[in-house]
Amino acid sequence: MKSAIVLAGGRSSRFGEMDKSLLRIGNKTMLECMIGNLSEIVDEIIIVVSEVEQGEGVISTIGRVSIAYDSIVGFGPIAGILAGLKSAKSEYVVTLACDMPFVNPDVVELLFSLAEGYDAAVPKWADGNFEPLHAVYRRESMVIECERAIQRGERAIMAPLRALNVRYVPIERDIQRIDAELRTFVNVNTPDDLEGLSI
């Protein structure tokens, strides 16, 4: 069994306090684009939201989906990942930000396969940057380390990874072979990013 967590977070100030996950690219929301791509390869998809109202908005727009609530205020993605992992059923879980509408199922499959025997498979750019919100984690290990990071007051998304046995996956060497334009990592952070995108 394979699980996916999509971190829908809260409202985006850059998009006028709208729920970014429900913004449309063509006739689909970003969340629908992601669910469509992920449903080919995972058995469950959990959408992590920060408020009941947001969860209701997701359900009314998308239909029946699994929702997890991030109830820990002030810890950003770590708290969202923790909430999603606690709801997931499988040993390994792909974790994604909601603003990556072009997530490539073949890349996700690669990350699942490379994570076996490790606590995580995290894409790494040649410049040394990482993609921790487009990565596969072993549920049990990551839950423990997210909880420890929160107890220490650490908000950095890479904080839980310091104690994990992580397999870093070179993006330009391994992932670009599958996704030549690396669209799987395209982030929609501003209204300008949204303009001109098509599925």
C-alpha positions in Angstrom: 0.0 0.0 0.0 1.1 3.5 -0.8 -0.1 6.8 0.7 0.1 10.4 -0.4 -0.2 13.6 1.8 -1.0 16.9 0.1 -0.3 19.9 2.4 -3.0 22.4 1.6 -2.0 24.6 4.5 -3.9 27.8 5.2 -5.0 30.8 3.2 -2.4 32.4 1.0 -1.8 36.2 1.5 -0.2 36.3 -2.0 -3.6 35.1 -3.5 -5.7 37.5 -1.4 -6.3 35.0 1.5 -7.8 32.4 -0.9 -7.2 28.7 -0.4 -4.3 28.2 -2.9 -5.1 24.5 -3.4 -8.5 25.4 -5.0 -7.1 27.9 -7.5 -7.8 26.8 -11.1 -5.5 25.9 -14.0 -7.8 25.7 -16.9 -11.0 24.0 -15.7 -9.3 22.1 -12.8 -8.2 23.2 -9.3 -4.5 22.6 -8.5 -5.7 20.0 -6.0 -7.7 18.1 -8.6 -4.6 18.1 -10.9 -2.6 16.6 -8.1 -5.2 14.0 -7.1 -5.6 13.0 -10.8 -1.9 12.3 -11.1 -1.4 10.7 -7.7 -4.4 8.4 -7.9 -2.6 6.4 -10.6 0.0 5.2 -8.1 -1.2 5.5 -4.5 -4.0 3.8 -2.6 -5.0 6.8 -0.4 -4.6 10.5 -0.6 -4.9 12.7 2.5 -5.4 16.4 2.2 -4.0 18.3 5.2 -5.8 21.5 6.1 -5.5 24.0 9.0 -9.2 24.8 9.6 -12.5 23.0 9.5 -13.9 25.7 7.1 -11.0 24.9 4.7 -11.7 21.2 4.9 -15.3 21.8 4.1 -14.3 24.0 1.1 -12.1 21.2 -0.2 -14.8 18.6 0.1 -17.5 20.8 -1.5 -15.1 21.5 -4.4 -13.4 18.2 -4.9 -15.9 15.7 -3.5 -15.3 13.0 -0.9 -11.6 13.0 0.1 -9.7 12.1 3.3 -9.0 15.2 5.3 -6.5 15.6 8.2 -6.4 18.7 10.4 -3.1 20.4 11.3 -3.9 21.5 14.9 -0.4 22.7 15.9 -0.2 26.4 15.3 3.1 28.1 14.3 5.1 25.1 13.0 4.2 25.3 9.3 4.9 22.2 7.1 6.3 20.1 9.9 3.0 20.2 11.8 1.1 19.5 8.5 3.3 16.5 7.7 2.9 15.1 11.2 -0.9 15.4 11.0 -0.9 13.7 7.6 1.4 10.9 8.6 -0.7 10.1 11.7 -3.7 9.6 9.4 -1.8 7.5 6.8 -2.0 3.8 6.7 1.1 2.8 4.7 4.7 2.4 5.7 5.9 4.9 3.1 4.2 8.1 2.3 4.8 10.7 -0.4 4.5 14.2 1.0 3.7 17.1 -1.4 2.9 20.8 -1.2 -0.5 21.7 -2.8 1.1 24.2 -5.2 2.8 21.5 -7.3 0.0 20.8 -9.8 2.2 18.9 -12.3 3.5 16.2 -9.9 4.8 13.4 -12.1 3.6 9.9 -11.1 6.7 8.3 -12.6 8.9 10.5 -10.4 6.8 9.6 -7.3 7.2 5.9 -8.2 10.9 6.4 -8.4 11.0 8.0 -5.0 9.0 5.2 -3.4 11.3 2.6 -4.9 14.5 4.5 -3.7 13.1 5.0 -0.2 13.0 1.3 0.5 15.4 0.5 3.2 15.8 4.2 4.2 13.7 6.6 6.3 13.3 9.0 3.4 14.0 9.6 -0.3 14.5 13.4 -0.8 15.3 15.0 -4.2 18.4 17.2 -4.1 19.5 19.8 -6.6 23.0 20.1 -7.9 23.3 23.5 -6.1 22.7 21.7 -2.7 19.0 22.7 -2.2 16.4 20.0 -1.4 12.8 19.3 -2.2 11.5 18.1 1.2 7.9 18.8 0.2 8.2 16.5 -2.8 9.7 13.5 -1.0 8.8 10.0 0.4 9.1 9.3 4.1 8.9 6.2 6.2 5.9 7.1 8.3 6.9 5.8 11.7 10.4 7.4 11.7 9.2 10.7 10.3 6.4 11.0 12.9 9.0 10.5 15.7 11.3 13.1 14.3 8.6 15.7 13.5 7.4 15.4 17.1 10.9 15.8 18.4 11.5 18.9 16.2 8.3 20.5 17.5 9.2 19.7 21.1 12.6 21.5 20.5 10.7 24.4 18.9 12.3 23.9 15.5 10.2 25.0 12.5 12.7 24.3 9.7 11.4 21.6 7.3 14.8 20.0 7.2 15.0 19.7 11.0 13.4 16.2 11.3 15.7 14.9 8.6 18.9 15.4 10.5 18.2 12.2 12.6 16.9 10.1 9.7 18.7 7.8 7.3 18.0 9.8 4.2 18.6 8.8 0.6 19.2 12.0 -1.3 18.2 11.7 -5.0 20.1 13.8 -7.5 17.5 15.7 -9.5 19.6 16.4 -12.6 21.0 12.9 -12.7 18.1 10.7 -11.8 14.8 12.6 -11.9 15.4 14.6 -15.1 15.7 11.3 -17.0 12.1 10.7 -16.2 10.8 14.3 -16.3 12.9 16.2 -18.8 11.5 19.6 -18.0 11.2 18.9 -14.3 7.6 20.1 -14.3 7.0 17.9 -11.3 8.8 20.6 -9.2 6.9 23.6 -10.6 5.6 25.7 -7.7 2.7 28.1 -8.0 3.6 30.8 -5.4 2.1 33.9 -6.9 -0.7 35.0 -9.3 2.0 35.6 -11.9 3.1 32.0 -11.6 -0.4 30.9 -12.3 -0.8 32.9 -15.5 0.1 31.0 -18.6 0.1 27.6 -17.0 -1.8 24.8 -18.7 -2.2 21.1 -17.8 
